[in-house]
């Protein structure tokens, strides 16, 4: 039932387009609309630049997690030491030591948050660079092949394989932008 409605909507849209484009069609009766389909998800998964970005971010994340684990271990040890001193220290001294430890915990939490934000920003900037290059590649491919309309594969109900330009776009993108230098945050 849904496909039937979709077909009728497309048919009606085609009839309206034909009716409104009547004068243009009369001027250029031989003109056909050339369409293609592009799988953006496959590009985002398989492009060399995307894989390079992912590898750089994974390496940074591994180092980041190791640094944070050291900080957490040190805080845990300080907390255990403070717990042992509880009976030895005067209540005011214990409260002061507890406050200092809590300040260290807050400091580490801020560091973690700052690094995550910096990493997110670096990821977004690197992906934006890929997006810009992808747009250039797609526009060039469309012009070279006289393609009038490119649809996203996830928005298409049915397509025949010759319409799919994903492989061509992926090859051109990999050639144009095989790597992206991710601006990894230096100090946090």
N, C-alpha and C positions, 0 to 999 in steps of 0.2 A: 504494500500500500504506500509506504514512504517513497520507494523508488518510482512508483507510478506518479505520485505528486511531483517529485523532483523532475521527472521526465516532462511532465506537463508544464512545469514552471520554466524549464529550459526551452521547451518548444515555444511557449508564449514569449519568452524573452527573445528568442531567435526571430520570431515573427515581428516583434516590435522593432528589433534592431534592423531587420530587413526593411520594414516600412519606413523607419526614420532615415535609414541610409540609402533610400531609394535614389535620390539624386546623385549621391556619390557613387552608387553602384552603376548608375547609368553612364557616368563619366569614365569609370574604370571597371568594366565588366570582367576583365581578366584577373583582377586583384583577388587573391585569396589570403586569408589570415593564416600565417604560419605560427604554430604553437609548439611549445616544448614543456617538458616536466622536469623539475629539479628536486632531488631528495636532499633537503637541507640537513636533515638528521644524519645522513650518511656523510655529508661533507664535514659536519661538526665532529663526527666520530673518527673519520679516516684520514683527514688532511694531515700532511706532515707537520705543518706549523702548529696545529692543535695538539698533536702528539708531543711535539717539542715543548710546548707550553706546559702540558701536563707533566712531562718528565722533570722540567725545571721546578715546578711548584711542588711536586712530590719530594724531590731532593731537599728543598727548603723546609718542607713540612716535617720531614724526618729529623733534620737538624733542630728545628724548632721544638718538636716534641721531646727530643733528648735534653735540650736545655731546660725546658719546663719541668721535666721529670727530676732533674738535678735540684732545681729550686724547691719542688714539692718534697723531695726526700730530705733536704736540709730543713725545711719548715717542720716536717714530721718529727725529725730528730730533735729539733728545738722544743717542740711541743711535749715530747716525751721527757726531755730533760727538765722542762718546767714542771711537769707533773711530779717528777721525783723530788723537786725542790719545794713543792707545796708545803710540806710539813716543816721544812727547815727555814723557810723565809717568813718574815713578818707579813701580815695581811697587806700592808701598804706596799711592801717590796714585791710581793707576789702580784698584786694588781698592776703595778708598774711594769713588771716583766711581761705579764699577759697583754697589756696595752701595746708594748713594743712588738710582741709577736703578731698581734692582730694587724698592726701597721705594716709589717712585712708581708703578711698574707694579702692585704689590700694592694700593696705595691706589686706583688706578683700577679694578682688578678688584673690590675691595670695594664701591666706589661703584656699579658696574654691577649687582652682585648685590643690593645694598640697594634700588636703584631698581626692579629687576625684581620683587623681593618686595613692595615697596610697590604697584607697579602690579597685581600679581596680587591683592593684598588689596583694592585699590580696585575691581577688576573683580568680584571675588566679592561684595563688599558691594552693588554696583550691581545685579548679577544677582539677588541675594537679595531686593532691593526689588521687582524685577519679579516674582519667583516669588510673593512674598506677595500682590501685587496680582492676579496670575493666579489664585491660589487663591480669593480673594474673588470675583472675576468668575465663575469656574466655579461656585462654590457658589450665587451669586445666580441665575445662569442656570438651574442645575439646579432650584432651588426654584421659580422663576417658571414653568418648563415642566414641572414635576412629573416630573423625570427621576430615576430611582432608581439608575442605574448608568451611569458614563461610563468607556469603555475607551480606552486609548491606541491610536491608529491603527496603530502599528508592532507591536502585539500581536494584531491582528485579521486573520484569514485572509480573510474575505469580509465586505463590508458593502454596503448600498445607500445611495446618495447622501443620501436624507432623514435618515439617522442621523448624518451628519457635521455637527457644530456648530462646526467650526474657524473658519469665516468669522464667525459670530456672536460667538464668544469673542474673536477678533482685533479686531473692531470695538469691542466693549465694553472690551477692555483698552486699545486705542489712545485711547479716549475718557477712560478713568479715569486712565491714566498715559502721556501722550504723550512725556514726557521724564523723565530721571533725572539728577540732578546727581552726577557721578562725583567722588569726593573724590580728586583728583589729588594725589600727593605733591609737597610744595613744595620740600624741600631734599634729597631723595635717598632 
